[in-house]
Structure formats: C-alpha cells, structure tokens
C-alpha cells in the first residue's frame, strides 16, 4: 500500500492531526484579521508583509485540514505546498527586513520577492506531480520533481536565515544602545525566529519519522509564537511614545529659532 494511504482508516492520530490542522487554520485567520487591523491603522510596510504571510499560513493550514480530513488531491496539495512550503517564510522574512534594515533596501527586496512569488506560483501550478490520496500528509520529494522542491528549500532556507540574522542584528543594536525601544524589537525578532524554528522542526520531524501530528502541532504553536513577535514589534510602550512626543515638541519649539538664523 502506498504510504499516502496509511491513515486512510480513522484512527486516534488521524483525528488529532485533523483537529490540530483546523486549529492552525483558525489561529492563522484570527491573526491575519488582527494584522489587517494593524496595517489599516498605521500602513507600516512590515505589517503588510506579515499580513500576507499570515494569509498564506491560513491558506496552507486550510489545505492541510482539507487533505487530512477528506483526503488529498492534486489541487489541495499544490495549495499546501506553494503557500506552506515555499512562500510563507520568505514573506515573514520580508517583515523582518523592513523592521531591521533600511526602507530603501527593504523595498528592493519586496519587489524581488513579488517576482519570485509569481514565478513560484507558476511553477507549482504547472509542474507535473504524482497522484496523491489518503489522509496522511504527502512528502514533497515523493510528489514533485526537482524545481518545486528546490524552490521550497531555497525559500525556506533563505527566509529563515534572514529572520535569524534580523534577530541577531536587533540583539546587537540593543546591546549597543543604538535604537530606541531596542529591547522590545530584539525580543520581537527573537520570538519570530523562535516561531520559525518551531515550524521548521515540525517539518523535519514529519519528514524524518512521519509523525503528522507533530507537524500539525508545530503549525499551531509556531504561528502563535510568531504572532506574539508581530504584536510586540507593533506595540510601543507608553514611555517610548511619551519620549517621541517630547522630541517632537522640542523640535517644534526650536524650529522658529532656526528659521531666524
């Protein structure tokens, strides 16, 4: 029997996987909605990047919930692979780029990511693939050829590297006292990196020993940790807001003097 059909019969592990997949979907949708509110109120580019990433998590989780509950087909797995294995981590990383590096550099990365995302979507939608069935989570290496799997490896690897580098840069800036609110930003990037690590570890466990429930749990837990980082990055403590207001007031008071000089 093909390994994709090993959980075709109802079982306790299969029930757990389905429940966790629907939980991950619900969490992703709620967090995407909250991030949409943040973006519409402030229009910060990192919030837009994270909104896209959360929407991709929601789509991938919904595909996972559908496949593990009613059985996989080619369309469901293409959606799951595109948004869950290739694109979501790079869009997470784009938010980190906006948060840590210059806006000019981040906009260039944003444009490049849009091009890569379109290319990846075309590849995954058009690539030949093996038939999938049953409710066990298929392995990409058993379904797709080389190019989609290379895109998944590069997207996840480069994206995760950017996130970890961003966490390190934030920690160094905080240690040097170079950035107002550095402790908050460093902690936020550390949470995003930790959540990414949880997501990656779930994929490794599922790929190595086939524990689908570990993979589904990692989705729900990882996205929750990542959103904690998002929320922390988007919140400014009262003292920081008061300090910024004082700076603006001092600049405003000094402006007429400078105009007379």
C-alpha positions in Angstrom: 0.0 0.0 0.0 1.3 3.5 -0.9 2.4 5.4 2.2 0.0 8.3 1.3 -2.9 5.9 2.3 -1.5 4.7 5.6 -4.0 6.9 7.6 -7.0 6.2 5.3 -8.8 4.4 8.1 -10.0 6.5 11.0 -7.6 6.4 14.0 -6.7 8.5 17.0 -3.6 10.0 15.5 -5.5 11.0 12.3 -8.2 12.6 14.5 -5.5 14.6 16.3 -3.9 15.7 13.0 -7.3 16.9 11.7 -8.1 18.8 14.9 -4.7 20.5 15.0 -4.9 21.4 11.3 -8.3 23.1 11.9 -6.9 24.8 15.0 -3.9 26.1 13.0 -6.3 27.4 10.3 -8.5 29.2 12.9 -5.4 30.8 14.6 -4.0 31.9 11.3 -7.3 33.5 10.2 -7.7 35.3 13.5 -4.1 36.6 13.5 -4.4 37.7 9.9 -7.5 39.7 10.7 -5.7 41.3 13.7 -2.8 42.1 11.4 -5.1 43.6 8.8 -6.4 46.0 11.5 -2.8 47.0 12.5 -1.9 47.6 8.8 -5.0 49.7 8.0 -4.4 51.8 11.1 -0.7 52.5 10.6 0.1 51.4 7.0 3.5 50.1 8.1 5.2 48.0 5.4 6.3 45.3 7.8 2.6 44.8 8.8 1.7 44.3 5.2 4.4 41.7 4.7 3.3 39.9 7.9 -0.4 40.1 6.8 0.5 38.4 3.5 2.5 35.7 5.4 -0.4 35.1 7.8 -2.9 34.8 5.0 -0.6 32.3 3.4 -0.4 30.3 6.6 -4.2 30.3 6.7 -4.4 29.0 3.2 -1.8 26.3 3.8 -3.5 25.3 7.0 -6.9 25.1 5.4 -5.4 22.9 2.7 -3.9 20.7 5.4 -7.2 20.5 7.2 -9.0 19.5 4.0 -6.4 17.0 3.0 -6.1 15.3 6.4 -9.9 15.2 6.9 -11.4 14.3 3.4 -8.3 13.1 1.6 -5.6 14.7 -0.6 -5.9 15.5 -4.2 -3.5 17.4 -6.6 -5.2 20.8 -6.2 -5.2 20.7 -2.4 -1.6 19.6 -2.2 -0.4 22.3 -4.7 -2.0 25.0 -2.5 -0.5 23.4 0.6 3.0 23.2 -1.0 3.0 26.6 -2.6 1.9 28.6 0.5 3.1 26.3 3.2 6.5 25.1 1.9 7.7 27.9 -0.5 6.2 31.3 0.1 5.2 31.9 3.7 8.7 32.0 5.3 10.1 34.5 2.7 7.2 36.8 3.4 7.8 36.5 7.1 11.4 37.4 6.4 10.3 40.5 4.4 8.7 41.9 7.6 12.0 41.4 9.4 13.9 43.2 6.6 11.5 46.2 6.9 11.9 46.1 10.7 15.7 45.9 10.8 17.2 47.3 7.6 16.8 50.5 5.6 13.4 51.1 3.9 15.2 51.6 0.5 16.8 48.2 0.8 13.6 46.6 2.0 11.6 47.9 -0.9 14.1 46.4 -3.3 13.7 43.0 -1.5 9.9 43.4 -1.6 10.0 43.9 -5.4 12.2 40.9 -5.9 10.0 38.8 -3.7 7.0 39.7 -5.7 8.7 38.5 -8.8 9.9 35.3 -7.2 6.4 34.6 -5.7 4.9 34.9 -9.2 7.5 32.5 -10.6 7.0 30.0 -7.8 3.2 30.1 -8.2 3.5 29.4 -11.9 6.0 26.5 -11.3 3.9 24.8 -8.7 0.6 25.1 -10.6 2.1 23.8 -13.8 4.6 21.2 -12.5 3.9 17.6 -13.2 3.2 15.7 -10.0 2.4 12.2 -8.8 -1.1 11.3 -7.7 -1.9 11.7 -4.0 -4.6 10.1 -2.0 -5.4 9.2 1.6 -5.3 11.4 4.6 -1.6 11.2 5.5 0.5 14.3 4.7 2.4 13.6 1.5 6.1 14.3 1.2 7.1 16.8 -1.5 10.0 14.6 -2.6 7.5 11.8 -3.5 5.2 14.1 -5.4 7.1 16.8 -7.3 10.2 16.9 -9.4 13.3 18.9 -8.7 12.3 22.5 -9.4 9.4 22.9 -6.9 11.5 21.2 -4.2 14.5 23.5 -4.9 12.2 26.5 -4.6 10.9 25.2 -1.3 14.4 24.5 0.0 15.7 27.9 -1.1 12.7 29.9 0.0 12.5 28.3 3.5 16.3 28.3 3.9 17.0 31.9 2.8 13.9 33.2 4.6 14.8 31.5 7.9 18.4 32.8 7.6 17.1 36.4 7.1 14.9 36.0 10.2 17.7 34.7 12.4 20.1 37.4 11.1 17.4 40.0 11.9 17.1 38.7 15.4 20.9 38.8 15.8 21.1 42.4 14.5 18.4 43.5 16.8 20.2 41.9 19.8 23.5 43.6 18.8 21.8 47.0 18.4 20.1 46.6 21.8 23.4 45.7 23.5 25.0 48.8 22.0 22.0 51.0 22.9 21.7 52.4 19.4 18.0 52.1 18.8 15.1 53.5 21.0 12.9 50.6 22.1 15.7 48.2 21.2 14.8 45.7 23.9 11.3 45.4 22.5 12.4 45.0 18.9 15.1 42.5 19.9 12.6 40.4 21.8 10.0 40.6 18.9 12.6 39.4 16.4 13.7 36.6 18.8 10.0 35.4 19.1 9.6 35.5 15.3 12.9 33.5 14.9 11.7 31.0 17.6 8.4 30.5 15.9 10.1 29.9 12.6 12.3 27.3 14.3 9.3 25.6 15.7 7.7 25.4 12.2 10.9 24.1 10.7 11.3 21.5 13.4 7.8 20.2 12.8 8.5 19.8 9.2 11.8 17.9 9.9 10.1 15.6 12.3 7.3 14.8 9.9 9.7 14.3 7.0 12.1 12.1 9.1 9.7 9.8 11.0 6.3 10.6 9.6 4.6 12.0 12.7 1.9 14.0 11.0 0.5 15.2 14.4 3.9 16.7 15.3 3.8 18.7 12.1 0.2 19.9 12.6 1.1 20.9 16.2 4.1 22.8 15.1 1.9 24.9 12.8 -0.4 25.9 15.5 2.3 26.5 18.1 4.8 28.2 15.7 2.3 30.6 14.2 1.2 31.6 17.8 4.8 32.4 18.8 5.4 34.3 15.6 2.3 36.4 16.1 3.5 37.2 19.6 6.6 38.7 17.9 4.4 40.6 15.5 2.3 42.1 18.3 5.3 43.1 20.3 7.0 44.7 17.3 3.9 46.7 16.6 3.4 48.0 20.1 5.2 51.0 21.5 5.3 51.2 25.3 3.9 54.3 26.9 7.3 55.6 27.9 8.6 55.3 24.2 5.5 57.2 22.9 5.9 59.9 25.5 9.6 60.3 24.7 8.8 60.5 21.0 6.2 63.2 21.7 8.7 65.2 23.8 11.2 65.0 21.0 8.6 66.3 18.5 7.7 69.1 20.9 11.3 70.2 21.3 11.9 70.1 17.6 8.8 72.2 17.1 9.8 74.8 19.7 13.3 75.0 18.1 12.0 75.5 14.6 11.3 79.2 14.8 14.8 79.9 16.2 16.5 78.0 13.4 14.4 79.8 10.8 15.7 83.2 12.1 19.3 82.1 11.8 
